[in-house]
Amino acid sequence: MRYFSIQGLYRQLLRHVRRNPLDEGKFARSMALGLFIGCSPTVGLQMVISIAVCILLNRLIALKFDAAITIFATLIVNPVTMVPVYSLYLSIGCLFVSCGGVTEITSSEGLLEIISSGGVVYLAIILGSIPFMIVLTIVGYFLSRRLFAYVAERLKKKFANFKKPRLPKLRRKQTQS
């Protein structure tokens, strides 16, 4: 039951951070990948896709990604922002494809109906999301590199005078031969 408590989740997150040290590049790559997947019109699948892509990329290429950061970055499009963002995707996508009279998404039910039916309107949403995916990936990469460097510098200054406590030396028991 401890895994479903806030304290258990916090412990797991701290254990993950301790075991997987971050550097500026890994943080920025993970944020950029999460923003790319988060802006894609895959309603409800962003987290699953980000975990799968992180595992796949970590096994295939030398550049490593952090799944926790990638999942966090996918939350850029969440249930609160989903309808306005997808309406924006649709309005931009309708510039490239004839939308057949659908010009606006007014509710999440309407959005799910459009996505489940597929067709030209969903193609317009996909085409409208591509510019946001590209731009936010590039901007997110560079901003997260700057953010990581800033936070690292602040932490370095904060803990510059911090001395580690000395642990007493343990003496070995001498065995008699």
Protein Blocks (a to p, Z undefined) as FASTA:
>chain_A
ZZmpmklmmmmmmmmmmmmccdfklmmmmmmmmmmmmmpccehilmmmmmmmmmmmmmmp
mbdcdfklmmmmmmmpcfklmmmmmmmmmmmmmmmpcghhpabdfbfklmmmmmmngpjl
lmmmmmmmmmmmmmmmmmmmmmmmmmmmmmmmmmmmmmmmpccddddddddddddZZ
